[in-house]
Amino acid sequence: MSAASKASKESRQGKSSEESFSEVERAAIKDRAAELKAEARRSKSANKAAADERDVLAKIAEMAQPDRAVAERLHAIVAETAPELTPKLWYGQPAYARGGKVVCFFRSGQVDKERYSSFGFTAEAKLDEDHGMWATSFALTELSEKGEAAVKKLLNKAVRS
């Protein structure tokens, strides 16, 4: 295809895929593709859960402070409060799943080039409130005692629903 044809095609279709996603988004997409390939290889392995947890712990260890300390504490809270959730990587970040479906996740603000990290829940958590509105993620710069208590309460609700 000539350069003129390619440019014409791109202008008809809007932005090219390279212009559609930021560098961070493209990296997350590549991470997710690698995670799916690893999951497919591991699905037949008896040590899948152990390998997934090693991957999560390795990812946390790569993080710069203070994200590493927050992610380590969240990992411990999830393991203690909701042991039925299994650690796994999700878009290159730590996540916790039930039956293979992600329930909650940590996003490093430093990796995402944001001023804060976040701890979030997917629809799988079923945190629906009676008033038709509820939070699905929370900004984190540190994890205080009150913050830990809130995380534990949300985790209990997420896994007991």
C-alpha positions as CSV (number, residue, x, y, z in Angstrom):
1,M,0.0,0.0,0.0
2,S,1.4,3.4,-0.9
3,A,2.0,6.1,1.7
4,A,-0.8,8.2,0.2
5,S,-3.2,5.3,0.4
6,K,-2.2,4.5,3.9
7,A,-2.7,8.2,5.0
8,S,-6.0,8.3,3.2
9,K,-7.2,5.1,4.9
10,E,-6.1,6.4,8.3
11,S,-7.9,9.7,7.8
12,R,-11.1,7.9,6.9
13,Q,-10.8,5.7,10.0
14,G,-9.8,8.5,12.3
15,K,-6.7,8.2,14.4
16,S,-4.2,5.4,13.9
17,S,-4.0,2.9,16.8
18,E,-0.6,4.5,17.7
19,E,-2.3,7.9,18.2
20,S,-5.3,6.4,20.0
21,F,-3.5,5.1,23.1
22,S,-0.9,6.7,25.3
23,E,2.5,5.1,25.9
24,V,1.3,3.9,29.3
25,E,-1.9,2.4,27.8
26,R,0.0,0.6,25.1
27,A,2.3,-0.8,27.8
28,A,-0.7,-2.0,29.8
29,I,-2.2,-3.7,26.7
30,K,1.1,-5.5,26.0
31,D,1.3,-6.5,29.7
32,R,-2.3,-7.9,29.5
33,A,-1.5,-9.9,26.4
34,A,1.6,-11.4,28.0
35,E,-0.5,-12.2,31.1
36,L,-3.1,-14.0,29.0
37,K,-0.4,-16.1,27.3
38,A,1.1,-17.0,30.7
39,E,-2.3,-17.9,32.0
40,A,-2.9,-20.2,29.0
41,R,0.5,-21.9,29.6
42,R,-0.1,-22.3,33.3
43,S,-3.7,-23.4,33.1
44,K,-2.5,-27.0,32.9
45,S,0.0,-26.6,35.7
46,A,-0.8,-27.6,39.3
47,N,1.4,-24.7,40.5
48,K,-0.6,-21.9,38.7
49,A,-1.7,-20.2,41.9
50,A,1.8,-20.2,43.3
51,A,3.2,-18.9,40.0
52,D,0.6,-16.1,39.8
53,E,1.3,-15.1,43.4
54,R,5.1,-15.0,42.7
55,D,4.3,-12.7,39.7
56,V,2.3,-10.4,41.8
57,L,5.0,-10.2,44.6
58,A,7.7,-9.6,41.9
59,K,5.6,-6.8,40.4
60,I,5.1,-5.2,43.9
61,A,8.9,-5.6,44.6
62,E,9.6,-3.6,41.4
63,M,7.5,-0.6,42.6
64,A,9.2,2.5,44.0
65,Q,8.2,3.7,47.5
66,P,5.6,4.7,48.7
67,D,3.6,2.5,46.2
68,R,5.6,-0.6,47.2
69,A,4.7,-0.2,50.9
70,V,1.0,0.4,50.1
71,A,0.8,-2.5,47.7
72,E,2.6,-4.9,50.2
73,R,0.1,-3.9,52.9
74,L,-2.9,-4.3,50.6
75,H,-1.6,-7.7,49.5
76,A,-1.4,-8.8,53.2
77,I,-4.9,-7.3,53.9
78,V,-6.5,-9.2,51.0
79,A,-4.8,-12.4,51.9
80,E,-5.9,-12.1,55.6
81,T,-9.4,-10.7,54.9
82,A,-10.4,-12.6,51.7
83,P,-8.3,-15.7,51.4
84,E,-10.6,-17.0,48.7
85,L,-9.3,-14.4,46.4
86,T,-6.2,-15.4,44.4
87,P,-3.5,-13.0,43.4
88,K,-2.8,-12.4,39.7
89,L,-1.5,-9.7,37.4
90,W,-4.1,-7.7,35.6
91,Y,-2.9,-5.1,33.0
92,G,0.5,-5.4,34.6
93,Q,-0.6,-4.6,38.1
94,P,-1.6,-6.6,41.2
95,A,-5.2,-7.9,41.3
96,Y,-7.2,-10.5,43.2
97,A,-9.7,-12.8,41.6
98,R,-12.4,-15.3,42.4
99,G,-13.0,-18.0,39.9
100,G,-10.5,-16.4,37.5
101,K,-12.5,-13.1,37.5
102,V,-10.8,-10.0,39.0
103,V,-12.7,-8.6,42.0
104,C,-10.2,-5.9,43.2
105,F,-6.9,-4.4,42.0
106,F,-4.1,-2.0,42.9
107,R,-2.9,0.5,40.3
108,S,0.5,2.2,41.0
109,G,0.3,5.9,40.5
110,Q,3.9,6.0,39.6
111,V,3.5,3.4,36.9
112,D,0.4,5.2,35.6
113,K,2.2,8.6,35.9
114,E,-0.6,9.9,38.2
115,R,-0.2,11.7,41.5
116,Y,-1.8,9.0,43.5
117,S,-2.3,5.2,43.3
118,S,-5.7,3.6,43.5
119,F,-7.4,0.5,44.9
120,G,-10.4,-0.5,43.0
121,F,-13.2,-3.0,42.5
122,T,-14.7,-4.5,39.4
123,A,-18.4,-5.3,38.9
124,E,-17.5,-8.8,40.1
125,A,-17.3,-7.3,43.6
126,K,-21.1,-6.5,43.6
127,L,-20.7,-3.5,45.9
128,D,-24.0,-2.1,44.8
129,E,-25.6,0.2,47.4
130,D,-29.3,0.8,48.0
131,H,-29.1,4.4,46.7
132,G,-27.9,3.5,43.2
133,M,-24.5,5.0,43.6
134,W,-21.2,3.6,45.0
135,A,-17.5,4.0,44.7
136,T,-15.5,1.6,42.5
137,S,-12.0,2.9,43.3
138,F,-10.2,4.9,45.9
139,A,-7.2,7.1,45.7
140,L,-4.3,6.1,47.9
141,T,-1.2,8.0,48.9
142,E,-0.8,6.0,52.2
143,L,-2.7,3.4,54.1
144,S,-3.7,4.6,57.6
145,E,-5.5,2.5,60.2
146,K,-8.9,4.0,59.1
147,G,-8.0,3.2,55.5
148,E,-7.1,-0.4,56.3
149,A,-10.4,-0.8,58.2
150,A,-12.3,0.6,55.2
151,V,-10.5,-1.8,52.8
152,K,-11.3,-4.7,55.0
153,K,-15.0,-3.7,55.2
154,L,-15.2,-3.4,51.4
155,L,-13.4,-6.7,50.9
156,N,-15.8,-8.5,53.2
157,K,-18.7,-7.0,51.3
158,A,-17.2,-7.9,48.0
159,V,-16.5,-11.6,48.8
160,R,-19.6,-12.2,50.8
161,S,-22.0,-10.9,48.1
